[in-house]
């Protein structure tokens, strides 16, 4: 009985995590794309609605609760980075929606792409090669990728194993999944 309770909690946790990732805030379309920039900067009502739809709940709340601070930061970004208002807002909204760690990774990838590299890993290797530490960086990146694949496989094996375990419990006794709280009254 204790094991089935633990499995129920784990299945619930997997469902919650998968729901959050399915309906969570996703990376915004970068404004460096010419077509996207044209839609954002045009004055048509269509593009304004399209752009407004890309703003997530955290950025919307920040803008509604403290519009002066929001506008100050956007205007500061416009001056500092020489961006249009739409680009500065998109950049700031991306920062608000993504935890700073992931935002920093996005900015680092953009930096390496501006230098002509395909992605962040190629950029890190290329810059390390300039310093004579290319092999060390290649080893670190391959180790990172290997560990990430192992972790992903472990999560999938655990989730699939949990599913099959619950399926076997259901096959033995479907009443285990009847729902509701147990009745401890005498």
Secondary structure, 3 states (H helix, E strand, C coil): CHHHHHHHHHHHHHHHHHHHHHHCCCCCCCCCCHHHHHHHHCCCHHHHHHHHCCCCHHHHHHHHHCHHHHHHHHHHHHHHHCCCHHHHHHHHHHHHHCCHHHHHHHHHHHHHHHCCCCCHHHHHHHHHHHHCCHHHHHHHHHHHHHHHHHHHHHHHHHHHHHHHHHHHHHHHCHHHHCCCCCCCCC
